[in-house]
């Protein structure tokens, strides 16, 4: 037993502030943490929506789920007050009611709070923020800075935000992972490129228009779209494109089934933090074609385990090359599985556990 284990109490009451039975990136991350964190060291509390569509019954004996009904929105703050009362460490990825939580914590509870910074404040993000409020960036940073324990999810994200908007985060990187056991690896064979997938919710930011432009340029390929977005006219897309299939929102099991038929994942987004969908598709054996703007070349090596390009011309040329070279696609499909293995939650969770234990070791003052 090392000194860290000796210093750790029997269990640290820890709140994972997301709705683990709803399909959303932050929710799924907290679901994974709830599943993989050592229950001998951590007593887990988390949130669940009344009508969530992810089965979490397997956690009924190992986690405390705080139920929330959106029909009674006024009760949300009480859920967080309960978490402040019960837990010593609170992870608040959604930053819901953050100002209120910080104030209550300062006045009454003095627990440890921490957040993750999951995106980059690039020009696209800044434009969205400033459209809502001319002082939007200042207000956003002021809110984030209320919590001293801020962690970036990648080195690129940490360095970019520090240089762009002077947002500082801890030296420690808290990476997100993927539960590789939830995805079935494809039986890989050398076949021509046929089926491509785009997965996401905020589709305009993620580059759905460029994806559809590719569908026009490559009519012999089938382009699948997974996700929901109120700003996208799916009826018009269905009428305009014969080679585009729209699937809507899928549960993890439904997505896994679809991915067994997919050859390539394309994410034409220029504004990301760490897109976990790359890990999910890699776990199946599907390489990704992405832009370089958010540091994807930290884990994707072009033409080795995936494809990283700088602009739409590169996107188009790379797709053309993949279509013409079955061996290239096959080799990248074999190699991309190692990306998911590197980010498997069973290993990544150890960094989270160590950092939570560290935060708890001096839990005398609120942060």
C-alpha positions, -999 to 999 in steps of 0.1 A, spaced: 0 0 0 15 33 -10 14 66 9 -15 79 -12 -37 49 -3 -28 53 34 -38 89 33 -71 82 17 -101 78 40 -123 48 38 -144 66 12 -147 102 0 -183 114 -6 -180 127 -42 -207 143 -63 -207 139 -101 -229 168 -112 -245 154 -144 -275 134 -154 -261 100 -159 -292 85 -175 -294 110 -204 -273 108 -236 -252 139 -235 -214 141 -235 -210 155 -200 -237 130 -187 -219 101 -203 -186 111 -189 -201 112 -154 -218 79 -160 -184 64 -168 -168 80 -137 -197 66 -116 -190 31 -131 -152 31 -129 -143 50 -97 -131 27 -69 -161 23 -46 -139 14 -17 -123 49 -19 -153 70 -31 -189 72 -21 -206 84 -53 -235 107 -56 -249 118 -89 -280 131 -107 -306 113 -128 -335 127 -148 -370 112 -141 -375 102 -177 -339 94 -187 -334 67 -214 -301 52 -203 -304 21 -180 -285 28 -148 -300 0 -127 -265 -17 -125 -254 13 -104 -283 11 -79 -263 -6 -52 -230 13 -57 -241 49 -63 -265 73 -48 -287 89 -75 -304 122 -68 -336 122 -89 -346 154 -108 -379 161 -125 -377 190 -151 -414 197 -145 -403 211 -111 -373 232 -122 -374 252 -90 -361 221 -71 -329 220 -91 -310 242 -67 -322 220 -38 -306 190 -54 -273 209 -54 -277 220 -18 -283 183 -9 -251 174 -27 -232 202 -8 -245 188 24 -237 151 17 -204 154 -2 -169 166 4 -159 169 -33 -182 182 -60 -175 179 -97 -196 204 -117 -191 198 -154 -224 214 -165 -217 246 -144 -254 247 -137 -263 272 -109 -226 277 -104 -228 312 -89 -254 301 -64 -235 269 -55 -203 288 -50 -220 314 -28 -238 288 -7 -206 268 -4 -187 299 8 -213 308 34 -223 274 48 -205 243 35 -169 250 26 -165 219 4 -141 213 -25 -155 222 -60 -139 215 -93 -148 219 -130 -134 209 -163 -128 232 -193 -140 211 -222 -136 235 -252 -115 262 -266 -124 299 -267 -116 303 -304 -132 329 -327 -163 308 -333 -169 304 -296 -162 340 -288 -186 351 -316 -214 329 -301 -208 343 -266 -206 379 -277 -238 376 -298 -257 368 -267 -241 395 -246 -214 421 -255 -198 414 -222 -204 377 -225 -168 366 -225 -160 386 -193 -191 372 -176 -183 337 -187 -147 339 -175 -157 355 -142 -181 326 -136 -155 300 -144 -129 317 -122 -152 315 -92 -139 279 -89 -102 277 -82 -99 241 -92 -102 242 -129 -88 214 -152 -84 213 -189 -91 181 -208 -61 183 -231 -28 200 -233 -39 219 -264 -70 231 -247 -50 243 -217 -24 262 -237 -49 276 -262 -72 291 -236 -43 305 -216 -29 323 -246 -63 334 -261 -83 346 -231 -59 343 -202 -79 314 -187 -56 294 -164 -61 258 -154 -43 233 -132 -11 217 -146 -28 183 -142 -48 173 -173 -80 154 -166 -87 135 -198 -119 120 -208 -120 84 -218 -142 58 -234 -156 26 -221 -144 3 -247 -165 -26 -234 -196 -7 -246 -185 -9 -282 -181 -41 -303 -150 -41 -324 -158 -47 -361 -144 -76 -380 -120 -57 -402 -117 -67 -438 -102 -48 -468 -132 -34 -485 -139 -2 -505 -152 28 -486 -190 29 -486 -205 43 -454 -195 74 -436 -209 88 -403 -213 123 -387 -223 122 -350 -232 153 -329 -257 176 -314 -244 211 -320 -243 203 -357 -237 238 -371 -206 242 -350 -195 207 -358 -195 214 -395 -227 197 -408 -227 220 -438 -193 209 -449 -203 173 -444 -233 178 -467 -210 195 -492 -189 163 -492 -221 143 -498 -227 163 -530 -191 158 -542 -192 120 -535 -226 108 -546 -215 71 -547 -209 71 -509 -236 70 -482 -234 97 -455 -251 90 -422 -261 116 -397 -266 108 -360 -280 133 -335 -306 159 -330 -304 196 -337 -333 221 -339 -313 244 -361 -309 219 -389 -337 212 -414 -336 174 -417 -367 173 -439 -349 195 -465 -318 174 -463 -338 142 -468 -355 157 -499 -323 171 -514 -298 143 -508 -303 107 -521 -271 95 -504 -278 109 -469 -294 88 -442 -307 105 -410 -309 85 -378 -318 111 -352 -307 106 -316 -295 71 -307 -289 54 -274 -253 40 -269 -266 5 -278 -283 18 -310 -252 37 -320 -230 7 -314 -252 -13 -338 -250 13 -365 -213 17 -362 -208 -19 -372 -218 -9 -407 -197 23 -409 -163 26 -426 -152 62 -418 -161 89 -393 -159 125 -404 -160 154 -380 -156 187 -399 -155 208 -368 -130 236 -363 -140 243 -327 -137 215 -302 -121 206 -269 -116 168 -270 -143 151 -292 -151 119 -274 -168 106 -305 -134 100 -320 -127 76 -291 -160 58 -296 -156 52 -333 -120 42 -327 -131 16 -302 -152 0 -330 -123 2 -355 -135 32 -375 -109 59 -382 -117 96 -381 -112 123 -407 -109 156 -388 -95 191 -388 -63 201 -370 -76 232 -354 -81 218 -318 -50 196 -315 -63 164 -329 -28 155 -341 -19 149 -304 -35 115 -308 -42 110 -345 -13 105 -369 -23 113 -404 -26 83 -427 -16 60 -399 -45 57 -374 -67 84 -389 -67 115 -410 -60 151 -400 -63 180 -424 -62 218 -423 -90 230 -445 -119 219 -467 -97 212 -497 -77 189 -475 -109 172 -463 -120 166 -499 -86 154 -511 -82 131 -481 -116 116 -487 -108 111 -523 -76 93 -514 -93 71 -489 -119 61 -515 -92 52 -539 -70 32 -515 -86 3 -497 -53 -6 -480 -50 28 -465 -84 26 -449 -78 -9 -437 -45 0 -421 -59 31 -403 -89 10 -391 -66 -15 -375 -44 12 -359 -71 35 -346 -83 9 -321 -51 17 -301 -64 53 -297 -94 40 -278 -72 16 -258 -50 45 -247 -80 64 -234 -99 35 -219 -117 47 -187 -103 19 -167 -69 36 -170 -80 72 -174 -101 71 -142 -69 67 -121 -59 103 -128 -93 115 -116 -91 94 -85 -57 107 -76 -67 143 -81 -99 139 -60 -79 124 -32 -54 153 -35 -83 178 -33 -97 161 -3 -64 159 16 -68 195 27 -105 201 27 -106 229 52 -114 258 30 -138 262 2 -125 268 -34 
